[in-house]
């Protein structure tokens, strides 16, 4: 009968641990999307890299994300350690020991067996629950690492587009300056303009070539940075398909803050830690419950130890020193719970502050973008058109035309810079609210 009871207890404990492990495994599989199994060439579109392509490749290849994933996998392995019982104890006992002066005589009895201590089932439950909550917290940390990488990838992608546009404008400006130089030289030969205009035109062409080289270098650096985020060779040529366009958001500040409180991985991570601390406190209180010790042994006795029987033992440990150990553990768990609550409130405040800051920056850049699109760009282009016509008709000199050209090129570069700042602020806002903004 005792043997049957012992087997039932072992089966119960085994099935309990297996169910907990199955639950945590299923939760992890459902919550973490697998890495893309496509190769980089399969992800890249026929015309080049879209922003979506770049993000997918970066999440698959980036070394920082791989390190974050490995850290999360390591945390998952701690679940088995939490619910694992202590190692069993094997024992070998002899009773009726003869005198030390005559140890060759046989003993009266000999016991050979094994004993195992099991936590009270409620303790086991609390350990598994706390471990699951801490694993979910680590999962949120992993998601946060992905969001931070995606923000950097977006910024790097937009930087390449911006530097590409600046390079185009510098190339166009240089071609215009060379055209002006040709016209100035022709007018000088015809005696229609002084030599000083030719010299000025040559100086401006030299400056234009320098600015173009700087723009090309900045473009190559931006591409190298993007290749670094993709874990590609720094010099690998890349072609981007998206445009650096303006797309407004349809959310007000209160809606964004509400989204951040629900979705932000940092908040959810600390929420899971806070829940874990509550479970750990319950675990500390369960320390007053007794643990179970079960043993089986083979007993030999008789003159020649020829008689053999099986034996079993069941015992409980009693928390006699509760006023020292258990009381200390409860005080410690209460302090850790209060600390995690303070940390949770601080993280929420910090996230809301960041959302407020980034949103205001985004709106400021948005106003600048609209001003350029609605008036500044059009006025600069019209001013250059009028100056070109006036120069061709001889109404203005080369200096006035050059000034109009500089204004147009500078305005275009400033517009692209403001548009880049807007897109970067939008990327930061997406990160601060915990991911892509849902469509309204």
LINJONOR-V655276 format. One record per residue. RES is the residue in three letters. PHI is phi in degrees with one decimal (* if undefined). OMEGA is omega in whole degrees, -180 to 180 (none if undefined). BURIAL is b if it has 16 or more other ideal C-beta (glycine too) atoms within 10 Angstrom, else e. Layout:
<<RES & PHI & OMEGA & BURIAL> <RES & PHI & OMEGA & BURIAL>>
//
This chain:
<<UNK & * & 179 & e> <UNK & -63.5 & 179 & e> <UNK & -63.7 & 180 & e> <UNK & -65.2 & 179 & e> <UNK & -61.6 & -180 & e> <UNK & -61.8 & -180 & b> <UNK & -64.5 & 179 & e> <UNK & -62.4 & 179 & e> <UNK & -63.2 & 180 & e> <UNK & -63.2 & 179 & e> <UNK & -63.7 & 179 & e> <UNK & -63.5 & -179 & e> <UNK & -65.4 & 179 & b> <UNK & -65.5 & -180 & e> <UNK & -65.5 & 179 & e> <UNK & -64.9 & -180 & e> <UNK & -66.8 & 180 & b> <UNK & -65.2 & 180 & e> <UNK & -65.7 & 179 & e> <UNK & -65.3 & -180 & b> <UNK & -63.7 & 178 & e> <UNK & -64.3 & -180 & e> <UNK & -64.8 & -179 & e> <UNK & -66.2 & 179 & b> <UNK & -65.8 & 179 & e> <UNK & -66.0 & 178 & e> <UNK & -60.8 & -179 & e> <UNK & -67.1 & -180 & b> <UNK & -63.6 & -178 & e> <UNK & -76.3 & -172 & e> <UNK & -95.5 & -176 & e> <UNK & -108.6 & 177 & e> <UNK & -69.0 & -180 & e> <UNK & -71.3 & 174 & e> <UNK & -61.9 & 175 & e> <UNK & -64.9 & 180 & e> <UNK & -93.6 & 178 & e> <UNK & -72.8 & 174 & e> <UNK & -75.5 & -179 & e> <UNK & -59.9 & -179 & b> <UNK & -65.5 & 178 & e> <UNK & -73.6 & -180 & e> <UNK & -79.0 & -176 & b> <UNK & -65.0 & 179 & b> <UNK & -73.3 & -177 & e> <UNK & -66.5 & -177 & e> <UNK & -99.2 & -179 & e> <UNK & 138.2 & -174 & e> <UNK & -98.6 & 170 & b> <UNK & -85.8 & 178 & b> <UNK & -61.3 & 178 & b> <UNK & -62.2 & 177 & e> <UNK & -60.7 & -177 & b> <UNK & -63.4 & 179 & b> <UNK & -63.2 & -180 & b> <UNK & -62.7 & -180 & b> <UNK & -67.3 & -179 & b> <UNK & -64.7 & 180 & b> <UNK & -63.7 & -179 & b> <UNK & -77.7 & -170 & b> <UNK & -103.7 & -168 & b> <UNK & -60.6 & -175 & b> <UNK & -68.7 & 179 & e> <UNK & -65.3 & 178 & e> <UNK & -68.0 & 177 & b> <UNK & -63.0 & 177 & e> <UNK & -65.7 & 178 & e> <UNK & -64.4 & 178 & b> <UNK & -65.9 & 179 & b> <UNK & -64.6 & 177 & e> <UNK & -63.8 & 177 & e> <UNK & -66.6 & 178 & b> <UNK & -61.1 & 178 & e> <UNK & -64.3 & 179 & e> <UNK & -65.7 & 179 & b> <UNK & -61.9 & -178 & b> <UNK & -68.9 & -180 & e> <UNK & -71.5 & 180 & e> <UNK & -60.4 & -180 & b> <UNK & -63.8 & 178 & e> <UNK & -66.2 & -178 & e> <UNK & -65.3 & -174 & b> <UNK & -91.2 & -178 & b> <UNK & -70.8 & 175 & e> <UNK & -72.7 & 176 & e> <UNK & -66.5 & 179 & e> <UNK & -63.7 & 179 & e> <UNK & -67.5 & -180 & e> <UNK & -109.3 & 175 & e> <UNK & -97.3 & -177 & e> <UNK & -135.1 & 179 & e> <UNK & -137.6 & -175 & e> <UNK & -121.5 & 172 & e> <UNK & -124.4 & 179 & e> <UNK & -117.8 & -176 & e> <UNK & 70.0 & -176 & e> <UNK & -67.5 & 179 & e> <UNK & -70.6 & 178 & e> <UNK & -63.7 & -180 & e> <UNK & -60.9 & -180 & e> <UNK & -78.8 & -177 & e> <UNK & -145.1 & -175 & e> <UNK & -82.2 & 178 & e> <UNK & -75.3 & 179 & e> <UNK & -69.6 & 180 & e> <UNK & -69.0 & 176 & e> <UNK & -79.5 & 179 & e> <UNK & -75.3 & -179 & e> <UNK & -142.5 & 176 & e> <UNK & -138.8 & 179 & b> <UNK & -119.7 & 174 & b> <UNK & -126.6 & -176 & e> <UNK & -164.5 & -178 & b> <UNK & -140.8 & 177 & e> <UNK & -133.6 & -178 & b> <UNK & -136.9 & 176 & b> <UNK & -101.1 & 178 & b> <UNK & -116.9 & 174 & b> <UNK & -63.2 & 171 & b> <UNK & -56.4 & -174 & b> <UNK & -50.4 & 180 & e> <UNK & -65.6 & 177 & e> <UNK & -64.3 & 179 & b> <UNK & -59.9 & 179 & b> <UNK & -62.5 & -179 & b> <UNK & -65.5 & 178 & b> <UNK & -62.0 & 179 & b> <UNK & -64.3 & -179 & b> <UNK & -64.9 & 179 & b> <UNK & -62.4 & -180 & b> <UNK & -64.8 & 178 & b> <UNK & -61.4 & -180 & b> <UNK & -66.1 & 179 & b> <UNK & -70.5 & 176 & b> <UNK & -67.5 & 176 & b> <UNK & -63.2 & 176 & b> <UNK & -62.8 & 178 & b> <UNK & -64.4 & 177 & b> <UNK & -63.5 & 177 & b> <UNK & -65.7 & 175 & b> <UNK & -62.9 & 177 & b> <UNK & -65.2 & 177 & b> <UNK & -61.6 & -180 & b> <UNK & -64.7 & 177 & b> <UNK & -62.5 & 178 & b> <UNK & -65.8 & 179 & b> <UNK & -62.1 & 180 & b> <UNK & -65.5 & 177 & e> <UNK & -65.2 & -179 & b> <UNK & -61.5 & 177 & b> <UNK & -61.4 & 179 & b> <UNK & -65.0 & 179 & b> <UNK & -66.4 & 177 & b> <UNK & -59.1 & 180 & b> <UNK & -60.9 & 179 & b> <UNK & -64.5 & 179 & b> <UNK & -64.7 & 180 & b> <UNK & -65.8 & 179 & b> <UNK & -65.1 & 177 & b> <UNK & -62.8 & 179 & b> <UNK & -62.7 & -179 & b> <UNK & -64.7 & 179 & b> <UNK & -65.6 & 176 & b> <UNK & -64.8 & 178 & b> <UNK & -65.5 & 179 & b> <UNK & -60.1 & 179 & b> <UNK & -63.2 & 177 & b> <UNK & -61.3 & -179 & e> <UNK & -65.4 & 179 & b> <UNK & -67.6 & 177 & b> <UNK & -65.1 & 178 & e> <UNK & -63.6 & 179 & b> <UNK & -63.0 & 180 & b> <UNK & -64.0 & 179 & b> <UNK & -63.4 & 177 & e> <UNK & -65.7 & 179 & b> <UNK & -63.4 & 177 & b> <UNK & -64.8 & 178 & e> <UNK & -65.5 & 177 & e> <UNK & -62.6 & 179 & b> <UNK & -61.7 & 179 & b> <UNK & -62.4 & 180 & e> <UNK & -67.4 & 179 & b> <UNK & -64.3 & 179 & b> <UNK & -65.6 & 179 & b> <UNK & -65.7 & 179 & e> <UNK & -65.0 & 179 & b> <UNK & -65.6 & 178 & b> <UNK & -64.8 & -180 & e> <UNK & -83.8 & 179 & e> <UNK & 78.5 & -177 & e> <UNK & -94.0 & -180 & e> <UNK & -148.3 & -179 & b> <UNK & -75.0 & -179 & e> <UNK & -67.4 & -178 & e> <UNK & -59.1 & 179 & e> <UNK & -67.9 & 178 & b> <UNK & -64.6 & 180 & b> <UNK & -64.0 & 178 & e> <UNK & -62.8 & 180 & b> <UNK & -63.5 & 178 & b> <UNK & -65.6 & 177 & e> <UNK & -61.7 & -180 & e> <UNK & -66.4 & 176 & b> <UNK & -63.6 & 178 & b> <UNK & -61.9 & 177 & e> <UNK & -63.5 & 179 & e> <UNK & -63.2 & 178 & b> <UNK & -65.4 & 177 & e> <UNK & -64.0 & 180 & e> <UNK & -64.0 & 179 & b> <UNK & -67.6 & 178 & b> <UNK & -62.5 & 177 & e> <UNK & -62.9 & 180 & e> <UNK & -64.4 & 178 & b> <UNK & -63.2 & 180 & e> <UNK & -64.4 & 178 & e> <UNK & -63.0 & 178 & b> <UNK & -65.4 & 179 & b> <UNK & -64.4 & 177 & e> <UNK & -64.3 & 179 & e> <UNK & -64.2 & 178 & b> <UNK & -66.3 & 179 & b> <UNK & -63.6 & 178 & b> <UNK & -63.8 & 178 & b> <UNK & -66.6 & 176 & b> <UNK & -61.5 & 178 & b> <UNK & -61.6 & 179 & b> <UNK & -65.8 & 178 & b> <UNK & -86.0 & -175 & b> <UNK & 59.9 & 175 & b> <UNK & -105.1 & 173 & b> <UNK & -61.5 & -175 & e> <UNK & -58.8 & -175 & e> <UNK & -95.7 & -179 & e> <UNK & -66.2 & 179 & e> <UNK & -69.0 & 179 & e> <UNK & -133.0 & 177 & b> <UNK & -123.0 & -178 & e> <UNK & -103.2 & -175 & b> <UNK & -104.9 & -178 & e> <UNK & -76.7 & 178 & b> <UNK & -109.5 & 178 & e> <UNK & -87.6 & -175 & b> <UNK & -99.8 & 179 & e> <UNK & -98.1 & 176 & b> <UNK & -132.7 & -177 & e> <UNK & -72.5 & 176 & e> <UNK & -106.0 & -176 & b> <UNK & -109.0 & -180 & e> <UNK & -122.8 & 172 & b> <UNK & -93.2 & -173 & e> <UNK & -64.1 & -179 & e> <UNK & -63.7 & 178 & e> <UNK & -64.5 & 180 & e> <UNK & -66.7 & 178 & b> <UNK & -65.4 & 178 & b> <UNK & -64.2 & 177 & e> <UNK & -61.5 & -178 & b> <UNK & -63.2 & 180 & b> <UNK & -64.2 & -179 & b> <UNK & -86.9 & -168 & e> <UNK & -109.9 & -169 & b> <UNK & -59.8 & -177 & b> <UNK & -60.1 & 179 & b> <UNK & -62.8 & 178 & b> <UNK & -66.2 & -179 & b> <UNK & -65.0 & 178 & b> <UNK & -61.4 & -179 & b> <UNK & -71.1 & 175 & b> <UNK & -62.4 & 177 & b> <UNK & -65.9 & 177 & b> <UNK & -64.8 & 178 & b> <UNK & -62.8 & 177 & b> <UNK & -62.5 & 178 & b> <UNK & -63.3 & 179 & b> <UNK & -65.1 & 176 & b> <UNK & -64.6 & 178 & b> <UNK & -67.0 & 178 & b> <UNK & -63.3 & 177 & b> <UNK & -66.9 & 175 & b> <UNK & -62.1 & 177 & b> <UNK & -63.3 & 178 & b> <UNK & -64.0 & 177 & b> <UNK & -65.5 & 179 & e> <UNK & -71.1 & 177 & b> <UNK & -62.9 & 176 & b> <UNK & -76.4 & -180 & e> <UNK & -84.3 & -177 & e> <UNK & -77.3 & 173 & e> <UNK & -91.9 & -175 & b> <UNK & -103.3 & 174 & b> <UNK & -122.0 & -178 & e> <UNK & -120.7 & -180 & b> <UNK & -138.5 & 173 & b> <UNK & -128.3 & 178 & b> <UNK & -150.3 & 176 & b> <UNK & -105.2 & -175 & e> <UNK & -109.8 & 176 & b> <UNK & -119.3 & -177 & b> <UNK & -152.9 & -177 & b> <UNK & 103.9 & -177 & e> <UNK & -60.1 & -179 & e> <UNK & -113.9 & -178 & e> <UNK & 55.3 & -178 & e> <UNK & -83.8 & 179 & e> <UNK & -85.3 & -176 & e> <UNK & -133.0 & 176 & e> <UNK & -145.2 & 176 & e> <UNK & -95.5 & 177 & e> <UNK & -138.7 & 178 & e> <UNK & -140.7 & 180 & e> <UNK & -146.1 & 176 & e> <UNK & -129.2 & -180 & e> <UNK & -142.3 & 179 & e> <UNK & -131.6 & 172 & e> <UNK & -94.6 & -177 & e> <UNK & -108.0 & -180 & e> <UNK & -75.9 & -177 & e> <UNK & -64.6 & -177 & e> <UNK & -96.0 & -178 & e> <UNK & -59.9 & -177 & e> <UNK & -70.2 & 175 & e> <UNK & -107.7 & -173 & e> <UNK & -72.5 & -175 & e> <UNK & -63.6 & 179 & b> <UNK & -63.2 & 177 & e> <UNK & -64.8 & 179 & e> <UNK & -66.1 & 179 & b> <UNK & -66.5 & 178 & b> <UNK & -62.4 & 179 & e> <UNK & -63.8 & -179 & e> <UNK & -66.1 & 177 & b> <UNK & -64.6 & 179 & e> <UNK & -65.2 & 179 & e> <UNK & -66.3 & 177 & b> <UNK & -65.6 & 179 & b> <UNK & -64.7 & 178 & e> <UNK & -64.3 & -180 & e> <UNK & -68.5 & 177 & b> <UNK & -66.8 & 177 & e> <UNK & -62.8 & 179 & e> <UNK & -64.7 & 179 & e> <UNK & -62.2 & 180 & b> <UNK & -63.7 & 179 & e> <UNK & -66.9 & 179 & e> <UNK & -64.8 & 178 & b> <UNK & -61.1 & 180 & b> <UNK & -63.2 & -179 & e> <UNK & -66.2 & 179 & e> <UNK & -63.4 & 179 & b> <UNK & -63.1 & 177 & b> <UNK & -63.2 & 180 & e> <UNK & -66.0 & 178 & b> <UNK & -61.4 & 179 & b> <UNK & -61.1 & -179 & e> <UNK & -64.9 & -177 & e> <UNK & -67.3 & 180 & b> <UNK & -62.8 & 180 & b> <UNK & -66.9 & 175 & e> <UNK & -62.8 & 180 & b> <UNK & -61.4 & -180 & b> <UNK & -65.9 & 178 & e> <UNK & -64.7 & 178 & e> <UNK & -65.9 & 179 & b> <UNK & -62.1 & 177 & b> <UNK & -61.1 & 179 & e> <UNK & -63.5 & 179 & b> <UNK & -59.9 & -179 & b> <UNK & -65.0 & 178 & e> <UNK & -62.9 & 178 & e> <UNK & -64.9 & -176 & b> <UNK & -70.2 & -174 & e> <UNK & -86.7 & -175 & e> <UNK & -139.3 & -168 & e> <UNK & -60.6 & -180 & b> <UNK & -62.1 & -178 & b> <UNK & -63.4 & -180 & e> <UNK & -67.3 & 179 & e> <UNK & -65.8 & 179 & b> <UNK & -65.8 & 179 & e> <UNK & -67.1 & 179 & e> <UNK & -62.2 & 179 & b> <UNK & -68.7 & 179 & b> <UNK & -63.2 & 180 & e> <UNK & -65.0 & 180 & e> <UNK & -63.8 & 180 & b> <UNK & -64.2 & 179 & e> <UNK & -64.2 & -179 & e> <UNK & -64.5 & 179 & e> <UNK & -67.1 & 180 & b> <UNK & -64.5 & -180 & e> <UNK & -89.4 & 177 & e> <UNK & 80.0 & -178 & e> <UNK & -80.8 & 178 & e> <UNK & -130.4 & -179 & b> <UNK & -93.6 & -177 & e> <UNK & -64.4 & -177 & b> <UNK & -63.1 & -180 & e> <UNK & -65.4 & 178 & e> <UNK & -65.1 & 179 & b> <UNK & -61.9 & 179 & b> <UNK & -64.5 & 178 & e> <UNK & -64.7 & 178 & b> <UNK & -65.5 & 177 & b> <UNK & -61.3 & -180 & e> <UNK & -62.0 & -179 & b> <UNK & -64.8 & -180 & b> <UNK & -63.0 & 179 & b> <UNK & -63.0 & 179 & e> <UNK & -64.9 & 179 & b> <UNK & -62.7 & 179 & b> <UNK & -64.9 & 178 & b> <UNK & -64.2 & 179 & e> <UNK & -63.3 & 179 & b> <UNK & -63.7 & 178 & b> <UNK & -64.3 & 179 & b> <UNK & -67.2 & 178 & b> <UNK & -63.9 & 176 & b> <UNK & -63.5 & 178 & b> <UNK & -60.0 & 179 & b> <UNK & -63.9 & -179 & b> <UNK & -66.9 & 178 & b> <UNK & -65.7 & 178 & b> <UNK & -64.4 & 177 & b> <UNK & -65.0 & 177 & b> <UNK & -63.0 & 178 & b> <UNK & -64.5 & 179 & b> <UNK & -65.4 & 178 & b> <UNK & -60.0 & 178 & b> <UNK & -65.8 & -174 & b> <UNK & -69.5 & 178 & b> <UNK & -91.2 & 174 & b> <UNK & 94.1 & 177 & b> <UNK & 139.9 & -176 & b> <UNK & -56.8 & 178 & e> <UNK & -76.3 & 178 & b> <UNK & -63.8 & 177 & e> <UNK & -72.0 & -179 & e> <UNK & -98.4 & none & e>>
//
